[in-house]
Amino acid sequence: MISFATSSVTDDEEDRRDIAGLLGGFVSFARWMTEEKPSSLPLGLELALQPNYLGSPKVVSGILQTVIVAALAFVKRETSFDSVWNTVWDL
């Protein structure tokens, strides 16, 4: 047997408003779920491509160079993965 929660509200009009509100919210959510949403990747790339988004080009290139040098050292077996990981997290 299915059991439903009971309400202490005795005003039928208030019950109708509550039910209409719940159904309206459900319909709005269902519409939102079926809408085509833009992918976050192109939006993120568009933002990241703005001038100086990441900061000074000199600073950014220095950080990238540090990461690339550490990664290449790992590929050449000159260092451990943990060392590369620590290099990245120490930036």
Secondary structure by P-SEA (a helix, b strand, c coil): cbbbbbbccccaaaaaaaaaaaaaaaaaaaaaaacccccaaaaaaaaaacccccccaaaaaaaaaaaaaaaaaaaaccccaaaaaaaaaac
